[in-house]
């Protein structure tokens, strides 16, 4: 029975310690998502801010280093096993509101990861189509090419994804090296022609007046640049891959946390340098019309510079590198999805049985990515709003989570600082949603789909035996062993006053209703429901002797029928006897009683207990007996 509780950790969940990787190698895995945004971020920034793009990018970098980075360094400390900020917030809420809140966050996480797959594939397609050698043959086939790239990504996961980190290190190293060449070439061009800087500063002054106005406008357009913040949640999700110190334990993985903080800090610093420099050179060297949809630099500003100043051969090598890392960034996002969902949905009972298997899940995610690509016409610009919404919601939730954690820890200054950061990200999220509501719309679609499918799944699995283990104290074990050589009869009792009269009257009624001989012993069984929204839980059984004559087994679980069924099966397996349990009918509408069971773990207990037993034990001859009077 304990086997039913085994959680599906995801296909790329924690690796054994001996297989852990150095933090800088794991950084390349999360860098697939983070660094690959250089493929489209400068172009998106130019579209959003125009001539002000470098200034707005500096604002983005300040928010990254002074906001997102401290938040996720704290998340790494609070959640070192890859659960991320969602797990931190989950611990703050119980009952159904906690589960529904997590499902909503999972919806935005799905938005983030799935749009990463489709947007990265769309931008890889843009680099492919705009290459001078391929333009004539691939123009107009963007959607088809993007679908093929996503299908290839799905095929990789159907085959396996075991060498991800090694491939990631190679791709990131090559991609960043090529970007250093392109950006350095661009800086040389700008510095060798002072008129470029003069013309830019004059145009900025003419358009915005003064520095204060420029900063104000940069703050306004900042939400549109939020794609440059992606990668932090992925950075925490890959923590289990980081090799810690020899003395690390699962409770205190100090080395892993230190490695994760180095990963986050180094990635943020590298990306900050590239964001500022790439924004500067692309704004000054590329004509504004080229950034517009259909323009040669749309979605591929650095590639445009590579072809323009370093030749077609180098530009083609750059395109190949960009296509590879963008496509593999989708692989990183797919791995994140396959790790994230199994951490929550199976534990909530909100995933079909097939969701525990990798291949069916990959096929479903691939099909959803196909649909998103078709809806957005494989356009990088059209998907930017949805992507930014998913990223910002997750970062905002992380900021709120660490604020609460710091407050609970009595760290007043950190709590105030994190609260300010949370306010900044909440404003940014709201501004992004107001500006581009398509992002929250698609996020809402993902949330609705996850909630509906999860509730339907839980409804379909309502009668499963949902007990991970049965743990009896000494007295409870003695009660069970006493039944080894005689008939075991249990009375299901809903406790009220627990006085002498209650147990005496109940015992008399059960004997009369079921014609039980006076010499047969009966043991009362009472269940206390803790959190009925939990799907699987351990069953704690405690023995008591009340009023010097009544033996009582007290159970704690999330569902009365499941607790009783698990106890009956445990008693049968321990003693070799088939126990009997006696109920009274519950008054009330059957449908209302079922809803009470589904939502609160109670309801009409007798028939549900029998149904749970029927599903758990297919042989009627071995099934414990259920009596209702």
N, C-alpha and C positions, 0 to 999 in steps of 0.2 A: 504493500500500500504506500510505503514511503516513496516508491518510485514515481508515483503520480505527481509528486511535488517537484521533481527535477526541473529547474528552470532552463529554458533554452537561451544560452547567453549570446547567441548570434554567431555567425560564421567567422567573425574576426574579433572575437572578444579576447579576454585576457590570455596572454601567452604565459607558459611556465617561465619562471625566473631565468632559467638557463638560456631561454630563447629570446630574452628581452634585448632591446637594441639601445645603442647610445642615443642620447637625447637629440643630437644634431641630425642623426639619420631619420629619427621619427619626425623631426621638424620638416624634413623633405616630404613626408607623407601628407601632413597637414598643409604644407606649402603648395601641394598640387592645387588646392582650392584657393589659398590665399595669394600666392605669387602669380597664379595664372590670370588673376584679374587685371594684370598689366596689359593683357591682350586687348581689353576693351575699356578699362577705367579711364585712361587719358582722353579717349574720344567722347565718352559719356560726360566727363567733367567739362570738356570744351563745349559740348552742346548745352549743358546746364548753365554754365557760368560765362561762356564766351571769353573775352579778353581777361576776365577776372579769374579764370581757371587756376593759375598758380597760387593766387591769394586764397581762394576757396580751398584749395588742396592743403595749404598750410594749416588752415582751420581744421580740416579733416585729420591731419597728422597730430595736431595738438589734442584733439578729442581722443585719438587712438592711444597716444602715449600717456595722457593724463587722465583718461577716462576708462576706455575699454581694457587697457593693459592691467591697471591696478585691480579692476573688478575680476578679471579672469585669473590673475595670480591668486586672489583670495578663493575663487571657485576651485582652483587646483588644490588648495589646502583643505577646503571643506568637503570636497567630493573627489578623492584621489583614485577612484576605481572606474572613471569614465562615465559616470552617470550624468555629470554636468549640473547646470543650475536647475534643471527640471526636478531632479531628485531633492535638491535643497528646499525648493518650494513645496514639494510633495509632503515633506515632513512637517510642514506648518499646518496642513489641513488634513482632516480625517473625514470619514463618512463619504457619502456620494459627492459632496461638493468638491472634496479633494480629488476624487477620481475624474470628475468632469473637467476640473481645472487643468489637470495634467493632460487630458485628452485634447483640450484646446491648445495647450502649448505644443503637444505633439503634432497638431494640425499645422501650426506655424513652422515647426521643425521640418515637417514634410514639405511645406512650401519652399523653405530654404534649400533643402537637399535636392528636391526634384527639379526646382528651377535651376539649381546649379548644374544639374545634368543637361537640361534642355538648352539653357543659355550658353553654357560652355560649348556644347555641340554646335549650336547655331553660330557662335563666333568662330569656331574651328572651320565651319563651312565658309564663312565670310573670308577668312584668310585663304582658303583653298580657291574660292571662286575669283577673288581679286588678284590672284597670282597671274602675272602676264602670260605665262605659258599655258594657263588653264582657263582663262576668262572666256574665250570663244566657245569652248566645248561645254563648260559647266554653267554659264550664265542662264538664269531662269529655272534652275533645278535645285535651288537652295533647300526647299522643304524635303525633297527626296534624299538629298545628300545627308541632311541632318538626321532623318529617320534611319538611314543606313548606319551612321555613326552610333546612334543610340542602340540599334539592333546589335551592332558589333560589341558594344559595351555589355549588353545583356548576355551575349554569347560567351564573353570572357568570364563572367560570373557563373554561368552554367558549367563552364569547364573548371573553374577554380581561380583563386586570387591569392595564392600563397606567397608569391614573390613580390608583393606590392612594394615593400620598402626599398628593396634593391633597385627596382625599376624607377621608383620615385627619386632616389638619390641621383641617379644618372640624368633623368629628365630635368630635374630642378637645377643641377649643376650646369648643364649645357644651356638651359634657357636663361638662367641669370647671367652666365658669361656672355652670351650673345646680346643680352640687354645692356650689359655694361658697355659693350662695343658701340651699340646704337646710340645710347644716351651720351656717351663720351664724344662720339662723332658730332652729335647734335649740339653739345655744349661748345665744342671747338668752332663749329659753324657760327653759332650765336656770338661768341666772344671775338671772333675774327671780323665780325661785321657790327660795329657799335651802333650803326643806324637802326638795326633791328630792335635793340633794347630801347633806344631813344623813341622810335616810332611807337613802340608798345606803351611806354610810360605816358607819352603825350596822349595817346588814344584813351588810356585808362583815366587820365585826369579830365579829359574832355567829356568822357561818358559818365564818370561818377563824382567828379569834383575834388574830393579830398580823401585822405586815408581813412578817416572815421566812416565816411559813407561807403568806402570799399569794404571795410570790415563788416559793416551792417548788412550790406547786400550779400557778402560771403556767408554770413550766418543764416540768411534767409534761404540761400540756395544750397546750403550744406546738406539738408536731407536728401537731395538728389544725388549726392556723391557718396551715399552710405554704402554703396557696393564695396568701397575700399575698406570697409570694416569686416568683411567676411573672413572666415577662417578661425576666429577665436573659439567658437563652440566646437569646431572640428578639432582644434588644438587640445581641448580638454577631453574630447571623446577618445582620442588616441592615447591617452595617458597609460592605459594598461600595457601598451607596447614598450614603454620606457623601462630600461633596466635600472633597478635601484641599487642601494648599498647591500652588502652581504648581510647586514643586521636588520634589514627591513622586515617588517611583518605586515600582514594585511590590515591590522588595526592602525599601525603607524609606519606607513611606507615613506619615511623621511627622504630617502634618496630619490625615489620616484617623484615626489613633490618638488624637490629641488631641481631635478632634471626638467620637469614640466615648466617650471618658472623660467629656466634658462631658454627653453624652447620658445615660450610665448614672447619673452623679451627680445630675443635675437630676431625672431621672425618679424616682430613689430618694427624694430629698428631698421632692418634691411628694407622692409616694404616702405617705410616712411621716406627713406632716402630715394628710393626709386619713384615713389609717387610724386614727390616735389620736383625732382629733376626731369622726369618724363613729362609732367604737366607743363613745365617751363619750356622745354624745347619744342614740344608739339604745338603749343599755343603760338610761339614766335615763328616757327618755320613752316607750318601748314596753313594754307589759305582757309578761311572760315567756311566757304561753301563745301570744301572737301569733307567736312565733318557731318554734313547733313545726310539724311537717309538717301542712299544711292550714290553718295560721294565716295571717292577713292579711299578716304581715310575713315569712313564710318565703321566703327567697331574694330579698327585695326590701325590706329594712329602710329604706333611705333613701327609696325611693318611697312607703312607708307614711307617713313623716314629711311628704313633699311634699304628699300628699293631705290629711293630717290638719291641717296648719298653714298651708298656702298655697293651699288650695282645689282643686277638681276640675280647673279649667282649667289651672292651673300643673302640677298633678299629672299631667295627661294629656300636656302638653308634655314633662315629665320622663320619663314612660314611653316616649314616642316616641323621645326622645334615647337613653335606656338601651337600648331594643330595637335601635336602629340600631347603637350602638357594640358591643353584645354580638354582634349578627349579624356585624358587620364584623370583630370580633375573631376569629371563625371564619375569615374570609377571610385575616387575617394568619397564622393557624396553617396554613392550607392552603398559602399561599405558602412558609412555612417548610418544610413537608414536601416541596413540589415542588423546593425548592432543596437540601435536605439529602440526600435519597436519591440523586439523580444524582451527587453529589460522590463517593460511595463505591461503590455497587452496580455501575454499569457498569465502573468501574475494576477491580473484583474479578471481573468476568465473572459477577456474581450478579444480573443483571436480564435479563428477556426483552427481545427487540429492541423490543417495543412500549412498554417502560418509558421509552424515550428520547423518546417523544411525550407531549405534555402531556395531550391529551384522554382517551386511554385510562386514564392514571394518575389523572386527576380522577374518572373514572367509578368506578374501583376504590375510591379513597379515600371517595367519596360512599357507595358501597354498604356499606363497612365502618362508616361513621358511622351509616348507617341501622340496621345490626345492633346497634351499641353503644346507640343510643337505645332500641331495642326491648328489649334485655336489661335496661337500667336504668330502663325505664318513664319516660323523659324527666324523671327526678328529679335536681335539683341536689344534694341531700343524698347520694343513693346514689352519685353519680359523684365526690364530693369525695375519697374515699380513693384512687381510681385516679389522679385528677389530681395530688393531692399526692405520690403515689409517683413519678410521672414527673418532676415538678418537682424533688423532693428527690434523686433518683438523679443527675440531670444536674448539679445544683449540687454534690453530693458528689464526683462525678467531676471537676468543674472544680477544686474545692478540692484534691483529690489531685494533679491535673495541675500546678497552679501551685506546690504544695509541692515537687514533684520538680524543676520548672523552676528554682525559687529555689535549691534545694540544688545543682543542677548548675552554676548561675551563681556559686556560692560566697557567696551572700547568706544568711549564717547566721541573722540576726535575722528576716528575712522568711520563711525556711524554717520556723523555729520558730513564728512567728505563723500562717502558713498551715496548719501541721500542727495547731495548736490549733483553728483554724476547721474544718479537715477532720474532726477528731474530733467537734466539735459537730454538724456536718451528718450524719456517719455515725450518730451516736447518734439524731439526729432521724429519719433514714430508717428505722433499725431499730425505733424506737418506733412510728413511723407504720405500718410493716408489721405489727408485733405487734398494734396496736390495730385496724387495718383491713386484714386480709389480702386483701380483695377487690382492692385496688390492685395488689399484687404478682402476684396471680393473672391479672388482665387484662394486666399487663405481660409476664408469662411467656407468655401466649397470643400476644401480638404478637411476642415474641422467637422463639417456636417457629415461628410462621408465616413470619417473615422468614428464619430459618435454613433451614427446609425448602424454601421457594420459591427461595431463593438457591442452595442446593446443587443443586436440581433444574435450575435455569437454567444453572448452571455445567456440570452434567453434559450437558445438551442442547447446550451450546455448546463442548463439549470439543474438537471437531475444527475449530474456526475457526482461521484464520490470525491469530495473536495478537501480531504484531510491528508496532510502531508505525513503526519506521524501521530501515534497514540502514546501518550506518556502518563503512566499511573503512579500515584504515590504508594507508599507501603501499605496503608490500610485498604486502598482501592484494589491493590493486587491480591490482598488476602480475601476480599469479598469475591473476586473472580475465581481464585483457586478453590474456594469452598464449593463452587459449582461443578468441579471436575467430575464428581461421581453421583450427581443428582441433577434433577431438572432445574434449569436456571430460568427464573421468572423475574422480569423487570417491570416496574410501573413508571410510565412517563408522567411526570408531575410538573405542572407549572407552579412554581413556588409563589406563595402570597405572604401569609403571616409566619409560616413555618412553625406553628405552635402544635401542641399535642392533638388538639381537636382536628386540625387540618389533615394530619397524616392518618389519624385513626379513622376519620370519615372516608377518606380516599381509599384506604385499604379495604374497608368494609364494602364500599361500592364496587370496587374492582372484583373482589371475591364473588359478590352477588351477581354481577353482570356476566361473569365468565365461568361461573360454577367451579371455582378453584377450591380444592379441599383445604380445610383449615390447617392441616399439618404441613402444607407446602410453604416454603419460605418465599418471601417477596422482597425485592430490593428496589427502593425508589431511585429514579434517575431524573436529575434536574439540569437544565442547560441554561447557562448565562450567555447571552449574545453580546459580544464585544463590539466590533465594527462590522455590521452586516454587509458593507460594501466590499470587504475583502472576499476574494474568491477561494483561495487556498490558505489554510492555516493549520498549525499544529493543534492537536486536541489534548488539552490538559484535563486529567481526571483525578479528582480528589475524593477520598472516602471519609464519611462522617457517621457517627452514631448519635442520633438526636433523641432526646427524652429517654435515654437509657434503653431504647427498645427498637427504634427504627433505623435500619441501615440505609444510607443515602450516598449515591454516587453523584458528585457535583461536577459538571462539565463546563468548559469555557471554549467557545468557538464562534464563528461568524454566522452559522446557520444551525438551527435546532434539528431539522431532519437529517442533515449531513452528519452532525455530531452523533446522533443516536444510531444511524446506520453504521458509522465507523466503529462505534463501541460494540455493537452487536457482532460485527464481523471479527473484531479483535477478540471478543470473548469466545466466539466459535473456534477461531484458530488457536487460541491459548488452551482451551479446555477440551476441545474435540466434541463438545456438546452443541446442539443447535438451540440457542436461547429463544425464549418467548418474551415479547414486550406487549404491554397492554395500554390502550389509549381510550379516551372518551372522544366522541365526535365534537367538533367545534361548531358552534352556531354561527350562521352568517352566510352571505352570498359566496359561492365557490370562486367566482372570478376575483372578487375583492380579497378573498383569502389567498389566492395565488399571488396577487400583487403584493400582499403583505409578506409572503415568502420571498418573492423576487427582490423586493426592496429592503425588507427589514429582517429576513432570515427566520420568520415565524409562520403565521398563517395556519392553514389546515395541516397539521403535522403528520397525522397518521398515514393518509394516502401518499404523501410526498416521501415519507420515510420508506414506505413499501416500494415506491417507484425507484428511489435511489438504490435500494437493495437489489431490485430486479435488474437494473443496469450494471451494478457491480458484480453480481453473481448470476450467471446465466443458467446454472443448474438449479431447478426448483428444489431438488432433494437436499441441497446443501444450503439453501437460503434460510436465514433466521425467520421465525414465525412472528407475524404482526397480527394482533387482535384488537378489534375496536368494538366497544360496547356502548 
